[in-house]
C-alpha cells in the first residue's frame, strides 16, 4: 500500500533523516518511536507531502506521489491525518466540523453528510456531543472529534502524529481506545507515539528512529523485549528520575508531593499511580522514617523512578541513619497502607524501594 524508497529530508544544512526504506501493507499498524528531535513527525509529514522530501520516493497503491505532476490532491484523499493539536473550527459545532469536508470535497448533500458525520461520531463515542462547540469539550473529546472528522473522509490510511501528546494524562486512554478500535477493524495506520505500552500492544511493526534515520525496525516483541542494537536498548529501558534530599524535619511534604505529581504527569503515569505515590511519600516519610531519625541533622534522599519500558513507577527512600519499616513505635497502620498500595516492597542497602 505504501512504499517508501530512499527518503531523506533536510532543512537547509540540517539533515533530519536520510535513506529511509519502508513498506507498509494494507491493515498494518506501524508505530514510530524514538527520542525527541529525531524526525518522527517530519517523517510522517513527508509521507503525505505536507513536507516535501529532499530526496527519495513515496508510492501509494503503486502511484508515486513524489513524482512531478502527480495528482496530489486525489492521492491525499486516501490518507487522513490526526495531529497533536485538534485543529477544530472553533466557530462550528462538532457535527459541523465533521460534515464540512465530505460536503465540500466529496460533494455529499447536507443529509448525506449529516448521516455520515453522526455515524463517525458514534464510532468515537461523541454522538451525544454533536451539537457542542469545541470550547465545551475536554481535550480527549476534541481529539476524538478530530478522529471522527478524519474517518468521515473514508481514508484508506490514517497518519497519527502524537495524538495524545497535548492531552492531560487522564484523557489519554479514551483516545487510545478509539485508535485501537480503528486498527482492530483493519484500518492501515502509522502512529508517531510516546505511549510505549500502547505501541507494543497494537503494532504489527515498530520503527525506532535515531541517528538520522531508521535505527531499528521489527515486530513489537523484538523492539520492546529483545532489541538488537544498543541505542534501542537504551531508549526502551531508560528510566526517568526525580530526586530530592530532605535535610529539615519541618520540610514541606505538600511541596514535595506537588513536584512529584508534576514529574509523574510529564511521564504520563496513570492517576492511580500518582495517587499512590503521594500516599507512599506521606506515610513513608512522615509516619515511618522521620520518627526514627535521631538528632537535628537528617538526610533522606527521595528518588521517584518511572520506567518507560513497562510503565512501572517506584519510590526509593534512603537515609544516613538506620531505619526499619516495622519499628515505628506505634500502630502499624502506615505500614499496612504501604503494603496495600504497593505491588512489591524491597529493602536495598540503606533504603527501601516500593513499586506502585
Buried (B, 14 or more C-beta within 10 A) or exposed (E): BBBBBEBBBBEEEEBBBBEBEBEBEEEBBBBBBBBEEBBBBBBBBBBBBBBEBBEBBBBBEEEBBBEEEBEEEEBBBBBBBBBBEBEBEEEBBBBBBBBBBBBEEBEBEEEBBBEBBBBBBEBBBBBEBBEBBBEEBBBBBBBBBBBBBBBBBEBBBBBBBBBBBBBEBBBBBBBBBBBBBBBEEEBBBBBBBBBBBBBBBBBBBBBBBBEBBBBBBBEBEBBBEEBEBEBBBEBBEEEBEBEBEBEEEEBEBEEBBEBBBEBBBEBBBBEEBBBBBBBBBBBBBEBBBBEBBEEEEBEBBBBBBBBBBEBBBBBBBBBEBEBEBEEBEEEEEBBEBBEEBBEEBEEEEEBBBBBB
